[in-house]
Amino acid sequence: MTGRREFFAELDSDARGSVKFGDASAVEIKGVGSVIFTTKAGEHRLLTGVYYIPALRNSIISLGQLDENGSRVLIEHGVLRIWDRQGRLLAKVPRGGNRLYVLDVQVAQPVCLAVRRDDEAWQWHERFGHLHFEALKRLSAKEMVRGLPCLDHMEQFCDICVITKQRRLPFPQQASFRAKERLELVHGDLCGPVTPATPGGRRYFLLLVDDLSRYMWVMILGSKGEAADAIRRAQVGVEAESGRKLRVLRTDNGGEFTAAEFASYCADEGIQRHYSAPYSPQQNDVVERRNQTVVGMARALLKQRGMPAVFWGEAVLTAVYILNRSPTKALDGRTAYEAWHGRKPVVSHLRVFGCLAFAKELGHIGKLDDRSTPGVFIGYAEGSKAYRILNPKTQRVRTARDVVFNEGRGWQWDKAVDDGSTPTYDDFIVEYVHFKEAGGATSSSSPGTPTPAPKTTSTPVPATPTAPQLATPHTPAPAVTTPGSSSSAPAHAEHNPTKFASPLTHDEERIDGYYGGEPLRYRTMEDLLGDQPVPGLVPRDLEAQLQLACEDGEPRSFAEAERDA
């Protein structure tokens, strides 16, 4: 805890509380954030969960909190030593005259990427979705990939990393079981709903992770009901590619995974089903960790060039593509791509997500016409050595091989072209929506600070096909919105705070997200419907249908679901 506001690299001013001292006095907490300090070698280290208490005159570090975060603390012969989780010495402090250990810390600020983009190491840091420098060094030193130059850069944090990659306490370090063959065990998890939806109306993504190789597959979905079909398609593809049969699928107890029809399909295919216990995501920790990593990298990819949040689907697909070619602690000296395919991946084609790209025109063009069209790089084409380029003016996505990149610049979505030094920090939100009347909850809002209603955007975006795929879609189509159109939330959402209701009674059978001990908050019916009429339904009829959807138990067949409709 500290009273110095200038120490913080990132601060959440909404967090409130109080701290009591030994003399029964209390001081008020005005925020929680992260502080970056520099080691003697010049490397950056991040101290998270730091309380901002303006009344404090001296800064205090809790040894108990360091121990909870996995650091090692040793006091011996009048010297205090602190190691991080990787066994690297962070601090060595001699005991003072008053039996206190006073640590002189050099506070640092995150590196601004706008002034470092000409540096080769920082450029590869962006290309790899803000992968930390220690991992980049291992990739090049151990020759785990092809096409990556030798990088020997000290560990430092950039401004995008600090904003997008904050986490809470880690899961257990290692699982007790590890598969011996590919597809012996596959972990699956559904993340969402995500706000805002993609241009194609998708709000979920399904992540599958092979336990042995840690190779990942991701599918962007429009609803939870598409998860079972997406798993079937993924199974056919990976079994044909590997020549092996899927043996065990481990998921949580979400209704999309426990439906009777999907259970019958798994039984017919000889697939064993393993489920994690309610409120115990640690039992499916492999995919839960990867979910955190994917979402954190997707945020960084969007923010590094100011991409609108509606492109979170493209960012998630690109993040999985990069992470499959990145080192992981579960594999010694290999990437997930090599563990699955048996060969080292090539990374020389990687480019900065969201950067300005000029795709060559290959059709019939005049002598004086432009030979290339400016656009935005939004990912890698599946099954071909090409890039996916978005033209924001025509709202089209094209697959092109002949592309010239300007990785230091990005598209200015409200003007023209910008140098990327002032990214817009619109973020996407993963949320769960429930209703006041379901389960008989009629009490006031649950504890916690209400979150504001998500902002909408009128940015030109590409349309996305509705069918789930294993990678980015190929056939583009015009988007519904136009550059001049605007989408505004209802007036009550702009002026009134979001209303929340108490949790439902049997949420352990539905909730498949990891909340890290935080209280769940559910939006009320009035907050969702607002003052606008619902087309084709009166609020009472809609409420009855939502009540039916939130009842305990999933329909066991289509006929049962049709009867309940």
Secondary structure as UniProt FT lines:
FT   HELIX           5..7
FT   STRAND          8..12
FT   TURN            13..14
FT   STRAND          17..20
FT   TURN            22..23
FT   STRAND          26..29
FT   STRAND          32..38
FT   TURN            40..41
FT   STRAND          44..52
FT   TURN            54..55
FT   HELIX           63..68
FT   TURN            69..70
FT   STRAND          72..76
FT   TURN            77..78
FT   STRAND          79..83
FT   TURN            85..86
FT   STRAND          89..94
FT   TURN            97..98
FT   STRAND          106..108
FT   HELIX           113..115
FT   TURN            116..118
FT   HELIX           120..127
FT   TURN            128..129
FT   HELIX           133..141
FT   TURN            142..143
FT   HELIX           159..164
FT   TURN            182..183
FT   STRAND          186..191
FT   STRAND          194..195
FT   TURN            199..200
FT   STRAND          204..210
FT   TURN            211..213
FT   STRAND          216..221
FT   HELIX           224..226
FT   HELIX           227..242
FT   STRAND          248..251
FT   HELIX           255..258
FT   HELIX           260..269
FT   STRAND          272..275
FT   TURN            278..279
FT   HELIX           281..284
FT   HELIX           285..304
FT   TURN            305..306
FT   HELIX           309..311
FT   HELIX           312..323
FT   TURN            324..325
FT   TURN            329..330
FT   HELIX           336..341
FT   TURN            348..349
FT   TURN            353..354
FT   STRAND          355..360
FT   TURN            367..368
FT   STRAND          372..380
FT   TURN            382..383
FT   STRAND          387..391
FT   TURN            392..395
FT   STRAND          396..400
FT   STRAND          403..411
FT   TURN            413..414
FT   STRAND          417..418
FT   STRAND          429..430
FT   HELIX           438..440
FT   TURN            483..484
FT   HELIX           491..495
FT   STRAND          500..501
FT   TURN            505..506
FT   HELIX           507..509
FT   TURN            516..517
FT   STRAND          522..523
FT   HELIX           525..529
FT   TURN            530..531
FT   TURN            535..536
FT   HELIX           539..549
FT   HELIX           558..564
//
